[in-house]
Amino acid sequence: MEKSSIGNTYRWNSYISWIALILLVLFITLGFLHKTLTPFDIQVMKYVWGIRSDWLNAFFIFITYVGSAYVSIPLLIVLGTYFLVNKKIKLALVLIFNLVGVRAMNRLLKNGFNRTRPDENPLLDVGGLSFPSGHAMNSAAFICFLGYLLWTYLSKKGRQAGYILVGAWTLVFLIGFSRVYLGVHFPSDVIAGFSAGGIWLILTLVFLKVMTIKRENETGG
């Protein structure tokens, strides 16, 4: 049993390391090429804008709102308070690390790359810089982490919960797509945001695993 546990841990670490490396290489590549990719980005955006309609405009404005700080921060406060009240202090700390950390990292990256937003045909008036997309990056880290927590909880209850992960990934994709549809981000901004958010999600999962192992050691198993 102990050997099996060690083997599972090794495989988990190996998978996570490879995924993180792939995402990092993708992000760095986009970072170096984002200016070169601008003409291609614009062509993709114009193709996406071809499906615009009144009801899709309303739908993606709502979706982009779901991916904003107006939703994620209150959700963090509610869930963080719930965990603290139920004496799950370490889980609350991991949750705070996830959202506050990814938002801070996104600001640093945006200032570092200093890419201006597209200025052709936007449906929303937004400020700030463009690369990587904050909505895509923050949602990939935060929403997917919440999906992971819910999936873990339901799985421990013996319930089929794969749909939770699919739902989280679908919502994150729609949030990223909404930024291109609304004309406030280049596609490469969104892909880079997904990559950076995925890396931060992995860091969060590693942090959670370390905290869990530490708790098990403190309680003797």
NURODREN-82704 format. One line per field, with one value per residue (C-alpha): x, y, z; residue number from 1. Coordinates in nm, 2 decimals, padded with zeros to 4 digits. Example, Ala and Ser with C-alpha at 12.3 -4.5 7.8 and 13.67 -1.06 7.14 Angstrom:
# NURODREN-82704
xx = (01.23  01.37)
yy = (-00.45  -00.11)
zz = (00.78  00.71)
i = (1  2)
***
This chain:
# NURODREN-82704
xx = (00.00  00.28  00.46  00.14  00.10  00.46  00.40  00.08  00.25  00.54  00.30  00.10  00.42  00.53  00.20  00.18  00.54  00.50  00.17  00.33  00.63  00.41  00.20  00.51  00.66  00.34  00.31  00.68  00.63  00.32  00.50  00.79  00.56  00.26  00.35  00.42  00.08  -00.12  -00.22  -00.33  -00.51  -00.71  -00.81  -00.94  -01.13  -01.30  -01.41  -01.55  -01.73  -01.91  -02.14  -02.23  -02.60  -02.81  -02.87  -02.51  -02.39  -02.61  -02.50  -02.13  -02.15  -02.31  -02.04  -01.76  -01.93  -01.92  -01.55  -01.49  -01.38  -01.74  -01.82  -01.49  -01.41  -01.75  -01.73  -01.39  -01.52  -01.82  -01.62  -01.33  -01.56  -01.73  -01.40  -01.29  -01.61  -01.58  -01.21  -01.07  -00.81  -00.56  -00.81  -00.91  -00.55  -00.51  -00.82  -00.69  -00.35  -00.52  -00.73  -00.53  -00.21  -00.33  -00.47  -00.14  00.06  -00.16  -00.10  00.28  00.27  00.05  00.29  00.58  00.45  00.27  00.05  -00.23  -00.58  -00.74  -00.91  -01.12  -01.49  -01.51  -01.85  -01.73  -01.53  -01.25  -00.91  -00.58  -00.34  -00.41  -00.15  -00.23  -00.61  -00.70  -01.04  -00.89  -00.60  -00.80  -01.09  -00.86  -00.70  -01.00  -01.30  -01.11  -00.98  -01.34  -01.44  -01.16  -01.27  -01.63  -01.52  -01.31  -01.59  -01.85  -01.60  -01.53  -01.91  -01.91  -02.09  -02.00  -01.86  -01.68  -01.94  -01.82  -01.48  -01.63  -01.86  -01.58  -01.36  -01.66  -01.73  -01.36  -01.35  -01.66  -01.52  -01.20  -01.40  -01.62  -01.32  -01.24  -01.61  -01.65  -01.33  -01.15  -00.87  -00.66  -00.69  -00.33  -00.40  -00.67  -00.45  -00.17  -00.41  -00.53  -00.16  -00.06  -00.38  -00.32  00.03  -00.11  -00.38  -00.10  00.08  -00.24  -00.28  00.08  00.02  -00.30  -00.12  00.17  -00.08  -00.27  00.04  00.15  -00.19  -00.18  00.16  00.04  -00.25  -00.05  -00.20)
yy = (00.00  00.24  00.16  00.22  00.55  00.65  00.54  00.75  01.05  01.01  00.98  01.29  01.49  01.38  01.47  01.80  01.89  01.81  02.00  02.30  02.29  02.28  02.57  02.77  02.71  02.82  03.13  03.23  03.17  03.39  03.65  03.67  03.66  03.86  04.16  03.94  03.77  04.09  04.07  03.71  03.80  04.07  03.83  03.58  03.86  03.98  03.62  03.59  03.93  03.79  03.59  03.89  03.94  04.12  03.81  03.69  04.03  04.02  03.66  03.73  04.05  03.84  03.57  03.83  03.97  03.62  03.62  03.96  04.06  04.17  03.79  03.63  03.86  03.83  03.45  03.44  03.63  03.40  03.08  03.20  03.29  02.95  02.77  02.98  02.93  02.56  02.57  02.49  02.77  02.61  02.57  02.93  03.03  02.83  02.99  03.34  03.24  03.13  03.44  03.72  03.57  03.52  03.87  04.02  03.81  03.92  04.28  04.22  04.04  04.30  04.58  04.37  04.31  04.65  04.55  04.79  04.66  04.62  04.95  04.82  04.76  04.69  04.63  04.74  05.04  04.89  05.03  04.88  04.66  04.36  04.07  03.83  03.85  03.89  03.74  03.43  03.40  03.46  03.23  02.95  02.96  03.04  02.87  02.56  02.54  02.57  02.30  02.08  02.13  02.05  01.75  01.62  01.67  01.49  01.21  01.14  01.11  00.83  01.04  01.08  01.43  01.45  01.69  01.94  01.96  01.97  02.25  02.45  02.41  02.51  02.82  02.93  02.88  03.09  03.36  03.37  03.36  03.64  03.87  03.82  03.83  04.17  04.30  04.38  04.12  03.96  03.58  03.55  03.74  03.49  03.18  03.33  03.40  03.04  02.92  03.15  03.07  02.70  02.74  02.93  02.66  02.40  02.60  02.62  02.24  02.19  02.43  02.25  01.91  02.04  02.18  01.85  01.64  01.88  01.84  01.46  01.46  01.69  01.46  01.14  01.02)
zz = (00.00  00.09  -00.24  -00.43  -00.26  -00.35  -00.71  -00.74  -00.59  -00.84  -01.14  -01.01  -00.98  -01.32  -01.50  -01.32  -01.41  -01.78  -01.80  -01.63  -01.86  -02.17  -02.05  -01.96  -02.31  -02.47  -02.26  -02.33  -02.70  -02.72  -02.51  -02.76  -03.06  -02.96  -03.17  -03.47  -03.42  -03.42  -03.79  -03.74  -03.42  -03.61  -03.88  -03.62  -03.44  -03.76  -03.83  -03.47  -03.51  -03.81  -03.58  -03.37  -03.30  -03.04  -02.83  -02.85  -02.75  -02.44  -02.36  -02.39  -02.19  -01.92  -01.95  -01.93  -01.62  -01.46  -01.52  -01.36  -01.01  -00.94  -00.91  -00.81  -00.52  -00.34  -00.41  -00.25  00.06  00.10  00.05  00.26  00.54  00.52  00.54  00.83  01.02  00.97  01.09  00.74  00.78  00.55  00.27  00.31  00.28  -00.04  -00.18  -00.11  -00.25  -00.57  -00.65  -00.49  -00.62  -00.98  -01.00  -00.87  -01.12  -01.40  -01.32  -01.32  -01.65  -01.82  -01.70  -01.82  -02.18  -02.20  -02.50  -02.58  -02.63  -02.97  -03.07  -03.36  -03.30  -02.93  -02.77  -02.43  -02.31  -02.09  -01.99  -01.89  -02.09  -02.30  -02.26  -02.10  -02.06  -01.70  -01.74  -01.90  -01.66  -01.34  -01.45  -01.55  -01.21  -00.98  -01.15  -01.23  -00.87  -00.74  -00.98  -00.85  -00.49  -00.57  -00.78  -00.50  -00.24  -00.45  -00.55  -00.18  -00.13  -00.40  -00.66  -01.03  -01.06  -01.39  -01.52  -01.26  -01.43  -01.78  -01.67  -01.52  -01.83  -02.05  -01.85  -01.85  -02.23  -02.28  -02.06  -02.27  -02.59  -02.48  -02.46  -02.82  -02.92  -02.74  -02.91  -02.59  -02.62  -02.90  -02.93  -02.83  -02.51  -02.42  -02.50  -02.30  -02.02  -02.02  -02.01  -01.73  -01.54  -01.58  -01.43  -01.14  -01.09  -01.08  -00.82  -00.62  -00.64  -00.53  -00.24  -00.14  -00.16  00.06  00.31  00.31  00.37  00.65  00.82  00.79  00.95  01.23  01.30  01.27  00.94)
i = (1  2  3  4  5  6  7  8  9  10  11  12  13  14  15  16  17  18  19  20  21  22  23  24  25  26  27  28  29  30  31  32  33  34  35  36  37  38  39  40  41  42  43  44  45  46  47  48  49  50  51  52  53  54  55  56  57  58  59  60  61  62  63  64  65  66  67  68  69  70  71  72  73  74  75  76  77  78  79  80  81  82  83  84  85  86  87  88  89  90  91  92  93  94  95  96  97  98  99  100  101  102  103  104  105  106  107  108  109  110  111  112  113  114  115  116  117  118  119  120  121  122  123  124  125  126  127  128  129  130  131  132  133  134  135  136  137  138  139  140  141  142  143  144  145  146  147  148  149  150  151  152  153  154  155  156  157  158  159  160  161  162  163  164  165  166  167  168  169  170  171  172  173  174  175  176  177  178  179  180  181  182  183  184  185  186  187  188  189  190  191  192  193  194  195  196  197  198  199  200  201  202  203  204  205  206  207  208  209  210  211  212  213  214  215  216  217  218  219  220  221)
***
